[in-house]
Amino acid sequence: TLFRSINNLNKLSKVQLEISNSICIKEGYEEEDFVSTSEFTSGLVTKAYEEVEKQIANSNIKNSSL
């Protein structure tokens, strides 16, 4: 259901935030080290977005043919 999907997305986002926070603490990053993706997007992040877009598109095609 839609509610379950939204709940799962929320959980995944929280897990990612917890991991990111732990990495920031371990690496000693400070607030001034933050760079938003509107300022700069690394090649790795761009590639990850492209891969996710492909996976979502493939999933949508599979689901629509059911």
MDTraj code that builds the backbone (N, CA, C; nanometers):
import mdtraj as md
import numpy as np

residues = "THR LEU PHE ARG SER ILE ASN ASN LEU ASN LYS LEU SER LYS VAL GLN LEU GLU ILE SER ASN SER ILE CYS ILE LYS GLU GLY TYR GLU GLU GLU ASP PHE VAL SER THR SER GLU PHE THR SER GLY LEU VAL THR LYS ALA TYR GLU GLU VAL GLU LYS GLN ILE ALA ASN SER ASN ILE LYS ASN SER SER LEU".split()
xyz = np.array([
    [0.0830, -0.1186, 0.0000],
    [0.0000, 0.0000, 0.0000],
    [0.0870, 0.1243, 0.0000],
    [0.0260, 0.2365, -0.0302],
    [0.0990, 0.3630, -0.0357],
    [0.1571, 0.3989, 0.1002],
    [0.0794, 0.3773, 0.2062],
    [0.1272, 0.4112, 0.3405],
    [0.2518, 0.3303, 0.3758],
    [0.2529, 0.2024, 0.3419],
    [0.3678, 0.1165, 0.3719],
    [0.4901, 0.1621, 0.2927],
    [0.4709, 0.2000, 0.1669],
    [0.5818, 0.2477, 0.0843],
    [0.6427, 0.3754, 0.1411],
    [0.5567, 0.4685, 0.1819],
    [0.6050, 0.5942, 0.2408],
    [0.6783, 0.5661, 0.3712],
    [0.6253, 0.4763, 0.4514],
    [0.6881, 0.4405, 0.5782],
    [0.8262, 0.3794, 0.5538],
    [0.8379, 0.2936, 0.4521],
    [0.9676, 0.2332, 0.4201],
    [1.0671, 0.3382, 0.3722],
    [1.0223, 0.4318, 0.2900],
    [1.1105, 0.5403, 0.2451],
    [1.1589, 0.6239, 0.3630],
    [1.0692, 0.6514, 0.4557],
    [1.1040, 0.7278, 0.5747],
    [1.2107, 0.6537, 0.6557],
    [1.1936, 0.5238, 0.6736],
    [1.2918, 0.4442, 0.7477],
    [1.4271, 0.4455, 0.6782],
    [1.4281, 0.4272, 0.5451],
    [1.5540, 0.4275, 0.4715],
    [1.6250, 0.5618, 0.4826],
    [1.5484, 0.6708, 0.4762],
    [1.6072, 0.8043, 0.4901],
    [1.6690, 0.8214, 0.6272],
    [1.6021, 0.7723, 0.7299],
    [1.6553, 0.7845, 0.8661],
    [1.7814, 0.7015, 0.8834],
    [1.7848, 0.5820, 0.8235],
    [1.9044, 0.4981, 0.8307],
    [2.0213, 0.5696, 0.7634],
    [1.9966, 0.6271, 0.6461],
    [2.1026, 0.6993, 0.5746],
    [2.1525, 0.8177, 0.6563],
    [2.0616, 0.8885, 0.7204],
    [2.1007, 1.0025, 0.8032],
    [2.1869, 0.9571, 0.9213],
    [2.1501, 0.8471, 0.9842],
    [2.2282, 0.7954, 1.0967],
    [2.3683, 0.7547, 1.0521],
    [2.3784, 0.6891, 0.9367],
    [2.5094, 0.6494, 0.8846],
    [2.5923, 0.7729, 0.8512],
    [2.5312, 0.8699, 0.7841],
    [2.6020, 0.9935, 0.7488],
    [2.6508, 1.0657, 0.8732],
    [2.5673, 1.0706, 0.9747],
    [2.6048, 1.1371, 1.0997],
    [2.7246, 1.0673, 1.1629],
    [2.7228, 0.9347, 1.1641],
    [2.8342, 0.8592, 1.2221],
    [2.9629, 0.8840, 1.1461],
    [2.9554, 0.8884, 1.0131],
    [3.0739, 0.9158, 0.9309],
    [3.1273, 1.0552, 0.9616],
    [3.0380, 1.1531, 0.9727],
    [3.0801, 1.2907, 1.0028],
    [3.1526, 1.2982, 1.1363],
    [3.1001, 1.2279, 1.2344],
    [3.1639, 1.2282, 1.3669],
    [3.3006, 1.1610, 1.3591],
    [3.3066, 1.0427, 1.2971],
    [3.4316, 0.9674, 1.2882],
    [3.5387, 1.0449, 1.2121],
    [3.5003, 1.1124, 1.1058],
    [3.5964, 1.1856, 1.0227],
    [3.6248, 1.3259, 1.0762],
    [3.5505, 1.3700, 1.1774],
    [3.5743, 1.5011, 1.2373],
    [3.5250, 1.6171, 1.1538],
    [3.4234, 1.5922, 1.0696],
    [3.3696, 1.7002, 0.9872],
    [3.2984, 1.8034, 1.0734],
    [3.3095, 1.9285, 1.0317],
    [3.2460, 2.0398, 1.1008],
    [3.1403, 2.1027, 1.0100],
    [3.0590, 2.1907, 1.0660],
    [2.9518, 2.2551, 0.9896],
    [3.0054, 2.3284, 0.8666],
    [3.1212, 2.3896, 0.8790],
    [3.1759, 2.4645, 0.7651],
    [3.2242, 2.3726, 0.6522],
    [3.2328, 2.2416, 0.6771],
    [3.2704, 2.1452, 0.5740],
    [3.1531, 2.1095, 0.4832],
    [3.0319, 2.1454, 0.5228],
    [2.9113, 2.1099, 0.4474],
    [2.9048, 2.1850, 0.3148],
    [2.8782, 2.1113, 0.2080],
    [2.8559, 2.1694, 0.0758],
    [2.7275, 2.1071, 0.0226],
    [2.6277, 2.1901, -0.0087],
    [2.5009, 2.1358, -0.0578],
    [2.5146, 2.0967, -0.2044],
    [2.4277, 2.0081, -0.2489],
    [2.4315, 1.9654, -0.3886],
    [2.3884, 2.0767, -0.4827],
    [2.3241, 2.1809, -0.4309],
    [2.2921, 2.2950, -0.5167],
    [2.4176, 2.3777, -0.5455],
    [2.5187, 2.3658, -0.4588],
    [2.6462, 2.4340, -0.4805],
    [2.7411, 2.3501, -0.5658],
    [2.7439, 2.2191, -0.5387],
    [2.8331, 2.1287, -0.6110],
    [2.7825, 1.9864, -0.5952],
    [2.7822, 1.9103, -0.7043],
    [2.7449, 1.7689, -0.6987],
    [2.8632, 1.6880, -0.7495],
    [2.9129, 1.5998, -0.6656],
    [3.0287, 1.5185, -0.7035],
    [2.9903, 1.4196, -0.8129],
    [3.0900, 1.3740, -0.8833],
    [3.0679, 1.2740, -0.9869],
    [3.0086, 1.1458, -0.9314],
    [3.0502, 1.1084, -0.8113],
    [2.9962, 0.9865, -0.7494],
    [2.8470, 0.9998, -0.7213],
    [2.8059, 1.1142, -0.6714],
    [2.6643, 1.1361, -0.6427],
    [2.5842, 1.1405, -0.7728],
    [2.6372, 1.2060, -0.8729],
    [2.5697, 1.2108, -1.0031],
    [2.5507, 1.0704, -1.0589],
    [2.6550, 0.9890, -1.0521],
    [2.6463, 0.8512, -1.1010],
    [2.5439, 0.7713, -1.0197],
    [2.5416, 0.7902, -0.8890],
    [2.4457, 0.7192, -0.8042],
    [2.3025, 0.7582, -0.8399],
    [2.2778, 0.8880, -0.8609],
    [2.1442, 0.9339, -0.9010],
    [2.1023, 0.8706, -1.0331],
    [2.1952, 0.8650, -1.1289],
    [2.1648, 0.8066, -1.2594],
    [2.1294, 0.6590, -1.2463],
    [2.2028, 0.5867, -1.1635],
    [2.1765, 0.4447, -1.1423],
    [2.0400, 0.4231, -1.0764],
    [2.0096, 0.5045, -0.9777],
    [1.8797, 0.4938, -0.9105],
    [1.7667, 0.5235, -1.0083],
    [1.7844, 0.6248, -1.0924],
    [1.6829, 0.6575, -1.1928],
    [1.6591, 0.5396, -1.2869],
    [1.7674, 0.4724, -1.3298],
    [1.7539, 0.3556, -1.4170],
    [1.6765, 0.2440, -1.3460],
    [1.7120, 0.2197, -1.2196],
    [1.6453, 0.1132, -1.1442],
    [1.4971, 0.1431, -1.1263],
    [1.4640, 0.2682, -1.0968],
    [1.3233, 0.3065, -1.0797],
    [1.2482, 0.2915, -1.2115],
    [1.3107, 0.3347, -1.3207],
    [1.2468, 0.3228, -1.4524],
    [1.2211, 0.1760, -1.4860],
    [1.3200, 0.0900, -1.4615],
    [1.3027, -0.0530, -1.4878],
    [1.1947, -0.1127, -1.4002],
    [1.1894, -0.0713, -1.2746],
    [1.0871, -0.1207, -1.1829],
    [0.9488, -0.0765, -1.2275],
    [0.9360, 0.0489, -1.2714],
    [0.8071, 0.1003, -1.3189],
    [0.7602, 0.0248, -1.4437],
    [0.8546, -0.0071, -1.5330],
    [0.8183, -0.0826, -1.6537],
    [0.7688, -0.2215, -1.6162],
    [0.8400, -0.2873, -1.5248],
    [0.7994, -0.4210, -1.4816],
    [0.6625, -0.4184, -1.4149],
    [0.6409, -0.3184, -1.3268],
    [0.5134, -0.3089, -1.2553],
    [0.3982, -0.2754, -1.3488],
    [0.4228, -0.1957, -1.4504],
    [0.3149, -0.1574, -1.5406],
    [0.2749, -0.2717, -1.6332],
    [0.3648, -0.3686, -1.6528],
    [0.3312, -0.4795, -1.7408],
    [0.2633, -0.5941, -1.6669],
    [0.2446, -0.5799, -1.5373],
    [0.1761, -0.6845, -1.4593],
    [0.0274, -0.6784, -1.4739],
])
top = md.Topology()
chain = top.add_chain()
for i, resn in enumerate(residues, 1):
    res = top.add_residue(resn, chain, resSeq=i)
    for name in ("N", "CA", "C"):
        top.add_atom(name, md.element.get_by_symbol(name[0]), res)
traj = md.Trajectory(xyz[None], top)
